[in-house]
Amino acid sequence: MTFVDYIKQGWDAAQLKTDSIRRLADDSEAIGPAIGILAIGGVCAGIGSFSPIGFFVLPFLRIIGGFLFVAITHFVATTFFDGKGKLTSLAVPLFCASLITWVAIVPILGPTFLAGLAGLWMLVVMVVSVEVVYGVDRAKAIAVVAIPVVLFLIIGMMMVVMGVGLMAATGAFRS
């Protein structure tokens, strides 16, 4: 397949077409183009937020974050829910479907509102992809996806609390 074919398959996966999700999951040569699609989303976010640094940094953060999230999801699916599938079989359809996050290129609304909506839809894509790739039912797929999401939210809140505490301890709030 060409890169454009992977984009088309990603669009179908984003529309929850299980045959496209399965085709991408079974494609042993798709990881490179899938990572490319994910990285382009980071470039789009950098452009949309008028951030020259983000233009270069966000693609790498997207790739690292994407693999981290997929790795945790894979671990949860295979360890706690007896899912049968490979990490790359989950990563490829999700990374290809992440082309919907390219809406972040739209100035002002893209990196915030539109990318937020795309991110929420990606959770739905992830649930369906977990069902297809790991052969679990919908309820288990929702639980598999929810566990890493909750984990990331807890870690994020802890980082905010520690940051505010550090600022308070260093006197950043004094006038």
Secondary structure, 3 states (H helix, E strand, C coil): CCHHHHHHHHHHHHCCCHHHHHHHHHCCCCHHHHHHHHHHHHHHHHHHCCCHHHHHHHHHHHHHHHHHHHHHHHHHHHHHCCCCCCHHHHHHHHHHHHHHHHHHHCCCCHHHHHHHHHHHHHHHHHHHHHHHHHCCCHHHHHHHHHHHHHHHHHHHHHHHHHHHHHHHHCCCCCC
